[in-house]
Every structure is written in structure tokens, then in C-alpha cells.
Amino acid sequence: MTGNTIDERYDVIIVGGGPATRIFNKYLHLFDPGIRTLVIRDEERIVNHCGTPYIVEGVIPWEKGLIAEELVTRFGTPILVDPVVGGDAGAHQVETASGRRIAYGTLVFATGTDQVLPPIPGIDLERVLKVRRTEDLVATVERLQGIRHVTVLGAGYIGIEFAVALRNMGKEVTVIEMADHVMGGRIDRSMAEAIEAQLIGMGIDLRPGRRATCLVGEDAVCAVEIDGGHTVETDAVLSAVGVRPMVGYAPAFGLRTTPNGIVVDPFFRTGVPDIYAIGDCVETRSAITGRPVAGKLGSNAGQMARRLALNLAGHPVAYPGVLNAVVTRIGELAYGGAGLSEADAEAEGIPVLATRNTSTSAYENMPGHRPVEVKLIYRADDLRLLGGEILGAFNPAGFVEVLAQLVERGATLEDVLTMHYSSHPELTPKTSKPYFVWASEPLMKTLARSGSFPAAQ
């Protein structure tokens, strides 16, 4: 236990320990400094999940990779390490593994996710590495000592970032990905190919379009069999095929769940009085289509936490759903995106018009400027922006955040072409090529020549 003595009742009990928990608790106290809150979790210490590849590589020292307890306890909130195993929603009580029964006024679940291991023979062998929970990450860092070759299963964001980290450590690395391209084949193909070229150029053995069928070994894994009759000799396997919500307590409270998490409404209500859920443990829905979609991101969890705190403070703010604004770095390249990709839109049956262009990371007359590829997609019927992607040797995070705001607010092609932007020789492209404007100009030209721009509103 961290903090004060545990009492018998709290205004709000938060079950979890990740970003949703910390941000929600902070905002509760910003609105009401006297509110009495308790955090209950199942791990002694919480690691920053986004930083785990850098912890493994040694870029982030271990102690700095752990979340400071003071981010919770500075508000007078005690932390109880004692998993919630059940409770009584009618009596407004939770029950922990040690048998404690603690009453609440409001109960918020923010229990996050656990790592998925593929259901293949040999997955329980030694040196199959896990990185989601703190104790697993500690064991992985120890087991990597003296290991020469690691096979990574999955080439999504986490798989790629770990592959790069392991390669930077001097390990030989093979990446096996079921889809034909990295990122599950969901991002723009030419951008995926550029990322793949970057990985291969770093010396990573990339195997797209392949499936691991079996892990081989006596006690510890020594090889991975993949479809097509191929075998990869290896010293360890790191699984990066996905995560699943941790919701084992849900039946005890009468919460409805799907494989994607706890079902909540736009105000994070579970349907059980005074019980809410936020973060990776909830079923996320697309802000564009309204359909269930993967959205297990710390940034999404933080946004949910702030909105729920506003709601409970008497400022109702509905959550529209996720746009999955993401950024990642692959060697010299960085990729970012928000909203739907063209592949996403095609899978949803949404007719779109795609447009793209190549700008630069700085003015073209500045030394060291690099190309920046930008792709946007607009809904075909009303030319509303649905999503976009950006790739280059620069930091795209700020532009991805602007992109997400444009999508959420229903910006049209005309809005994007006339948007505000900044300009500086070292920091932006020249004024004639701002990223989203420049990427939209080919579509504008095509529509103008056909007499269909601007679209009727």
C-alpha cells in the first residue's frame, strides 16, 4: 500500500493504474480538491508502456521508466495493491483478493489490457518474452542478456518499435507479420514500403505475409516454424500480436462486455448505476463510423479520463469515439496518422477520394531539409476529411494532432485549403507547400477541372 491508511468508504474508487487512472484522479481533484479517492491496482509498480522499447534498449533507465507514485498520492489518494476480484453493485462495494470490502460512491474501472500470446504449439516455452506487465518486462530485460537472435511476432507499432530497439542493442532480429505489409496492411502502401525499406536497411530480417505456426524447443524456444515450410532459428521470441482488455471482474458487477472491452455509452456509463469505465478496458468505437474499432492507446485513455472527470463535475461532454492519432519512429523515419486510412474506408464501404503530395521538413533552400510525404482522404459525396497519414525524417506529432482536430470537427476540402498555418525556414515547408494544403491541391485541381469543386454543402 502507498499513501494513507485505507478507510471503509470513498467518494470515488478507481480500479487501475495506467494513464486513465492518473489523469482522471488529477482532474477530479482539480474540480474538487476535497474529494476522497482511492486507487486499487494489481501491480506493485506501473511501467510507462509507451516507453518499454526504450527501457529494454537501455535508452530510458529502469527507474525512470516506472511511473512516479507521487502522480497519484500528491492528491492525498492512497494506492492499494490488492486486485479487485468482485463486489456488490447494489451495496456499492468492491471486494479485493485479500478479502477487503470497501464502499464507494462512484466506481471507475480503468484496468487496461494484458498481452496476447498467439495460440500456437510451444508458446509456453522458456524465453518467450512478454513486456506488458512490469514483472514481465523485468524478466525480459534479464533474459535478453547474452541472447544473440530474437524473433518478433507482429509488425504493428509495438512490434516494429521493439524490433528497432533490439537491433540497436546489436541483436539479430527477425520479424514475422501475417499481413502483406507492416502495420497490419492498414496504412498507405507506399509509406509501408518505405518503412519496410528502413527496417531492412537496419539489418532486420522482415518476413511479411507469413504466419508463425509452431515454436520449437525442449525447455526453451530455439526455432520458429512459419507457414510455407520455413524455419527461423532463434534464441528468444517476443510476442507483439496484440492486447486484450482485462475485465475478469465484470460479471460480478453485471457489466456487459465484448471481446473489445466493457460496453459504455458516450458518457462512459456502463448501465450499472454509479459504475463507469474508461481507457483500454472499454470497447472503443470509431468517431467516424460509430462501429467498434481497435483503439488501445494511452492518448485515447487520457482523453476519456478528462471527459469523464468533466462529466462527473457537472460539465457533460460526450465522447465521440476514437480517431487513433498515432506517431511512431522507425530509425530515421517517423510516421503519423489519424482518422481512417484508405484501407479502413474501403473495408467500411465508404467511397473516398485520396490525394497526396510531397513537401519538405524545412524550406527547400535550407541545408538538411528532407522530403515529407502526406496523404489525405476525403469522403467522396461531401468532401469531408476522414483521415490522413504523414511520413518523413522529422517529428510529425504536432501535425497529426492538427489533423485529428480537422477530422473531428468535420473539416471539408475547402476548410483545409484555407486553414491557418505557421511558417519558418528551419521548422516548416515553404509557404506554398504547407503539409495538408499542399497534399489537398491535386484533388482540388482535379475537381476544379471537372467543374465539381467546391462540392455542394
C-alpha positions in Angstrom: 0.0 0.0 0.0 1.2 3.5 -0.8 -0.2 6.6 0.9 -2.6 6.9 3.8 -4.5 4.2 5.7 -7.3 2.6 3.8 -10.7 3.7 5.0 -14.0 1.9 4.7 -15.6 4.2 2.2 -14.5 6.7 -0.6 -16.3 9.1 -2.8 -14.6 7.6 -5.9 -12.7 4.3 -6.2 -10.6 4.0 -9.3 -9.6 0.4 -10.2 -6.4 0.6 -12.4 -3.0 2.2 -12.6 -2.3 3.5 -16.1 -2.7 6.9 -17.7 -6.5 6.9 -17.5 -6.3 6.4 -13.7 -3.7 9.1 -13.1 -5.3 11.7 -15.4 -8.8 11.0 -14.1 -7.7 11.3 -10.5 -5.9 14.5 -11.1 -8.8 16.1 -12.9 -11.2 15.1 -10.1 -9.1 17.0 -7.6 -8.7 20.0 -9.9 -12.5 20.3 -9.8 -13.0 19.3 -6.2 -9.8 19.4 -4.0 -11.7 17.8 -1.1 -12.9 14.7 -3.0 -11.8 11.4 -1.3 -10.5 9.0 -3.9 -8.8 5.6 -3.7 -6.8 3.8 -6.4 -6.8 0.0 -6.4 -4.5 -1.9 -8.7 -2.9 -5.3 -9.1 0.8 -4.4 -9.7 3.3 -3.0 -7.2 4.7 -0.5 -9.7 3.4 0.7 -13.1 5.6 1.0 -16.1 5.2 3.5 -18.9 4.0 1.2 -21.6 4.9 3.6 -24.5 8.5 3.7 -23.2 9.0 -0.1 -22.9 11.1 -0.5 -26.1 13.4 2.3 -24.9 13.6 0.7 -21.4 14.6 -2.6 -23.0 17.2 -0.9 -25.2 18.6 1.0 -22.2 17.8 4.5 -23.5 15.5 5.1 -20.6 17.0 4.0 -17.2 14.8 1.4 -15.5 13.8 3.7 -12.5 12.8 6.5 -14.9 10.6 4.1 -16.9 8.4 3.5 -13.8 5.6 5.9 -13.2 6.1 8.0 -10.1 3.7 7.1 -7.3 3.5 10.8 -6.4 1.4 11.5 -9.5 -1.4 9.8 -7.6 -0.5 10.2 -3.9 0.2 14.0 -4.1 -3.6 14.5 -4.1 -3.9 12.5 -0.8 -5.1 9.5 -2.8 -3.9 6.2 -1.3 -2.9 3.3 -3.6 -4.0 -0.2 -2.6 -2.2 -3.1 -4.3 -4.8 -5.8 -3.9 -6.7 -6.9 -7.1 -10.4 -6.3 -7.2 -12.0 -9.8 -7.7 -15.6 -9.0 -7.2 -18.1 -6.8 -5.4 -21.7 -5.8 -4.9 -23.0 -3.1 -7.2 -26.2 -2.8 -5.2 -24.4 -2.3 -1.9 -21.8 -0.1 -3.7 -18.9 -2.2 -2.5 -15.8 -3.7 -4.1 -14.1 -6.9 -2.8 -10.3 -7.4 -3.2 -8.3 -10.6 -3.3 -7.3 -10.3 0.3 -11.0 -10.1 1.4 -11.3 -6.3 1.9 -14.7 -4.8 1.3 -14.6 -1.1 0.6 -17.6 1.1 -0.2 -17.8 3.7 -2.9 -20.0 6.5 -4.1 -18.7 6.2 -7.7 -16.7 3.3 -9.1 -14.5 3.7 -12.2 -12.8 0.8 -13.9 -9.6 1.7 -15.8 -7.9 -1.7 -15.7 -6.2 -1.6 -19.1 -5.1 -4.6 -21.2 -2.9 -7.6 -21.0 -0.6 -9.0 -23.7 -2.0 -11.6 -26.1 0.1 -14.6 -26.9 -0.7 -16.5 -30.2 -2.4 -19.9 -29.6 0.3 -22.0 -31.3 2.3 -25.0 -30.1 5.3 -24.1 -28.0 4.1 -20.7 -26.8 4.7 -21.8 -23.2 8.4 -22.5 -23.7 11.0 -20.6 -21.9 12.4 -17.4 -23.5 9.0 -16.4 -24.9 9.2 -12.8 -23.9 6.4 -10.6 -22.6 6.6 -6.9 -22.0 3.1 -5.6 -20.9 3.2 -6.1 -17.1 6.1 -4.7 -15.1 7.2 -8.1 -13.7 7.3 -9.5 -17.3 9.3 -6.6 -18.5 11.8 -7.1 -15.7 12.2 -10.7 -16.7 12.5 -9.8 -20.4 15.4 -7.3 -19.7 17.2 -10.0 -17.7 16.7 -12.8 -20.3 17.9 -10.7 -23.2 21.4 -10.6 -21.7 23.6 -12.9 -23.8 20.9 -13.6 -26.3 22.0 -13.3 -30.0 18.8 -13.6 -32.0 15.3 -12.5 -31.3 12.2 -13.3 -33.4 9.4 -10.7 -33.1 5.8 -11.9 -33.8 3.9 -9.0 -35.3 4.8 -5.8 -37.2 2.4 -3.3 -35.8 3.6 -0.3 -33.9 4.8 -2.2 -30.8 6.4 -5.0 -32.8 8.4 -2.5 -35.0 9.5 -0.4 -32.2 10.8 -3.4 -30.3 12.5 -4.8 -33.4 14.3 -1.5 -33.8 15.3 -1.4 -30.1 16.6 -4.9 -30.2 18.6 -4.2 -33.4 20.0 -1.1 -31.8 21.2 -3.4 -29.0 23.2 -5.4 -31.5 20.7 -8.3 -31.6 19.9 -10.2 -34.8 16.2 -9.7 -35.4 13.6 -11.4 -37.5 10.0 -10.0 -37.7 7.2 -12.2 -38.8 4.0 -10.5 -39.9 0.8 -12.1 -41.1 -0.3 -9.2 -43.3 1.4 -8.4 -46.6 2.9 -5.2 -45.2 3.8 -3.7 -41.8 1.1 -2.1 -39.6 -1.3 -4.9 -40.5 -1.5 -3.7 -44.1 -3.8 -0.8 -42.9 -1.5 2.2 -43.8 -0.7 3.6 -47.2 1.2 1.0 -49.2 4.0 3.3 -50.4 4.5 4.5 -46.8 4.6 0.9 -45.6 7.1 0.1 -48.2 9.3 3.0 -47.1 9.1 1.8 -43.5 10.0 -1.8 -44.6 13.0 -0.5 -46.6 14.1 1.4 -43.5 13.8 -1.8 -41.3 15.7 -3.9 -43.9 18.3 -1.3 -44.2 18.9 -1.6 -40.5 19.6 -5.3 -40.9 16.3 -6.6 -39.7 15.0 -9.8 -41.4 11.4 -8.9 -42.3 9.0 -11.7 -43.2 5.6 -10.2 -44.2 2.8 -12.4 -45.4 3.9 -15.2 -43.1 2.4 -16.8 -40.0 4.2 -18.5 -37.1 2.8 -22.0 -36.8 4.9 -23.5 -34.0 7.6 -22.7 -31.6 10.3 -25.4 -31.3 12.4 -26.4 -28.3 12.8 -28.7 -25.4 12.6 -26.3 -22.4 13.4 -23.1 -24.2 12.5 -21.9 -27.7 15.2 -22.5 -30.3 13.3 -22.1 -33.5 10.1 -20.7 -35.1 8.3 -22.7 -37.8 6.4 -20.5 -40.2 4.0 -21.4 -43.0 5.5 -22.3 -46.3 7.8 -24.9 -44.7 10.4 -22.3 -43.4 12.1 -22.3 -40.0 13.9 -19.5 -38.3 16.5 -20.4 -35.7 16.3 -18.1 -32.7 17.2 -17.7 -29.1 14.0 -15.9 -28.0 10.6 -14.9 -29.2 8.8 -11.6 -28.4 5.1 -11.6 -29.0 3.6 -8.3 -30.3 0.4 -9.6 -31.8 -1.9 -7.5 -29.7 -3.6 -7.0 -26.3 -6.9 -7.9 -24.7 -8.9 -5.9 -22.1 -8.6 -7.1 -18.5 -12.2 -7.4 -17.4 -12.4 -10.5 -15.3 -14.3 -8.7 -12.6 -17.1 -7.6 -15.0 -19.6 -10.4 -14.3 -19.6 -9.7 -10.6 -20.8 -6.2 -11.2 -23.2 -7.0 -14.0 -21.2 -5.2 -16.7 -21.7 -6.0 -20.3 -18.6 -6.8 -22.3 -17.5 -7.7 -25.8 -14.1 -9.0 -26.9 -13.1 -5.4 -27.3 -13.9 -4.4 -23.7 -16.6 -3.1 -21.4 -19.6 -1.6 -23.2 -20.1 2.1 -22.3 -22.2 4.9 -23.6 -20.7 8.3 -24.8 -20.6 9.4 -21.2 -18.7 6.2 -20.1 -21.7 4.9 -18.2 -21.8 1.1 -18.0 -25.5 0.8 -17.5 -25.0 -0.1 -13.8 -25.7 2.8 -11.5 -22.6 4.8 -10.4 -20.2 2.5 -12.3 -18.1 3.9 -15.2 -15.2 2.6 -17.3 -12.5 4.3 -19.3 -9.3 3.6 -21.1 -8.1 0.4 -22.7 -10.6 -1.8 -20.8 -13.6 -0.3 -22.7 -15.0 -1.1 -26.1 -13.8 1.7 -28.4 -15.8 3.0 -31.3 -14.7 5.0 -34.3 -15.6 8.7 -34.2 -16.3 8.5 -37.9 -18.3 5.3 -38.4 -19.6 4.6 -34.9 -18.5 1.0 -35.2 -16.3 -0.9 -32.7 -12.7 -0.5 -33.6 -9.3 -1.1 -32.0 -8.2 1.9 -30.0 -6.0 0.8 -27.2 -3.8 3.9 -27.0 -2.6 5.9 -24.0 -3.6 9.1 -25.7 -7.2 7.8 -26.1 -7.3 6.8 -22.4 -6.2 10.2 -21.4 -8.9 11.9 -23.4 -11.5 9.6 -21.9 -10.3 10.3 -18.4 -10.5 14.1 -18.8 -14.0 13.9 -20.3 -15.3 11.6 -17.5 -13.9 14.0 -14.9 -15.7 16.9 -16.6 -18.9 14.9 -16.7 -18.8 14.0 -13.0 -18.0 17.6 -12.2 -21.3 18.7 -13.8 -19.9 19.6 -17.2 -21.4 17.0 -19.6 -19.1 16.3 -22.5 -20.0 13.3 -24.7 -17.1 11.2 -26.1 -17.4 11.0 -29.9 -15.2 7.9 -30.3 -11.6 7.4 -31.2 -9.6 8.8 -34.1 -6.5 6.9 -33.1 -4.0 9.8 -33.6 -0.7 7.9 -33.6 3.0 8.6 -34.2 6.0 6.2 -34.2 9.7 6.4 -35.1 11.5 3.8 -37.3 15.1 4.7 -37.5 15.4 8.0 -39.3 11.8 8.0 -40.4 8.7 8.9 -38.4 5.1 8.0 -39.3 1.9 9.5 -38.1 -1.8 9.3 -38.9 -5.3 10.0 -37.6 -8.8 9.0 -38.7 -9.4 6.5 -41.4 -6.8 5.3 -43.8 -7.8 4.5 -47.4 -7.8 0.8 -46.5 -10.0 1.4 -43.5 -12.5 3.3 -45.6 -12.6 0.6 -48.2 -13.2 -2.0 -45.5 -16.2 0.1 -44.3 -17.6 0.6 -47.8 -17.1 4.4 -47.7 -16.4 5.9 -51.1 -13.4 8.3 -50.8 -11.1 10.5 -52.8 -7.5 10.2 -52.0 -5.0 12.9 -52.5 -1.2 13.2 -51.8 1.8 15.3 -52.3 5.5 15.5 -51.2 6.6 18.5 -49.2 9.7 19.1 -47.1 10.7 19.3 -43.5 12.1 22.8 -43.9 12.4 25.4 -46.7 13.9 23.8 -49.8 16.8 26.3 -49.7 17.7 25.2 -46.1 20.5 22.7 -45.7 19.4 19.4 -44.3 15.8 19.6 -45.4 14.1 16.2 -46.0 11.1 15.0 -48.0 7.8 14.7 -46.2 5.0 12.5 -47.8 1.4 13.5 -46.9 -1.7 11.6 -47.9 -5.3 12.7 -47.1 -8.6 11.0 -47.8 -11.9 12.9 -48.3 -15.4 11.4 -48.3 -16.5 11.4 -52.0 -20.0 12.8 -51.5 -19.4 15.9 -49.4 -15.6 16.2 -49.5 -15.3 16.0 -45.7 -11.8 15.0 -44.4 -11.8 11.4 -43.0 -8.2 10.9 -42.2 -4.6 11.2 -43.3 -1.0 10.0 -42.9 2.4 11.7 -42.9 5.9 10.2 -43.2 9.3 11.8 -43.1 12.6 12.3 -41.2 11.1 14.8 -38.8 8.7 15.0 -35.8 5.1 14.8 -37.2 3.3 14.8 -33.8 2.0 18.3 -33.9 0.7 17.9 -37.4 -1.0 14.7 -36.5 -2.8 16.5 -33.7 -3.9 19.2 -36.1 -5.1 16.5 -38.5 -7.2 14.8 -35.7 -8.9 18.1 -34.9 -9.7 18.8 -38.5 -11.3 15.3 -38.9 -13.2 15.5 -35.6 -14.6 18.9 -36.5 -15.8 17.8 -39.9 -13.4 20.0 -42.0 -14.0 20.0 -45.7 -11.6 20.2 -48.6 -12.3 23.9 -48.7 -11.6 24.3 -45.0 -8.3 22.5 -45.4 -7.2 24.6 -48.4 -7.9 27.8 -46.4 -6.6 26.7 -43.0 -4.2 28.7 -40.9 -0.6 27.6 -40.7 2.8 28.8 -39.5 6.0 29.2 -41.5 9.7 29.3 -40.6 12.7 28.3 -42.8 14.1 25.8 -40.3 10.8 24.4 -38.9 8.2 24.2 -41.8 8.0 23.8 -45.5 7.8 27.0 -47.5 4.5 28.9 -47.5 3.4 27.4 -50.8 3.7 23.9 -49.5 2.1 23.6 -46.0 1.5 19.9 -45.5 -2.2 19.4 -45.6 -2.9 22.3 -48.0 -0.2 21.0 -50.4 -1.5 17.4 -50.2 -5.0 18.6 -51.0 -4.1 20.7 -54.1 -4.0 17.7 -56.5 -7.6 16.8 -55.6 -8.7 20.4 -55.8 -7.2 20.7 -59.3 -8.9 17.5 -60.5 -12.3 18.6 -59.1 -12.0 22.2 -60.4 -11.2 21.0 -63.9 -14.3 18.8 -63.8 -16.5 21.6 -62.5 -17.3 19.7 -59.2 -15.4 22.0 -56.8 -16.5 23.2 -54.3 -18.9 20.4 -53.5 -22.5 21.4 -52.6 -22.9 21.7 -48.8 
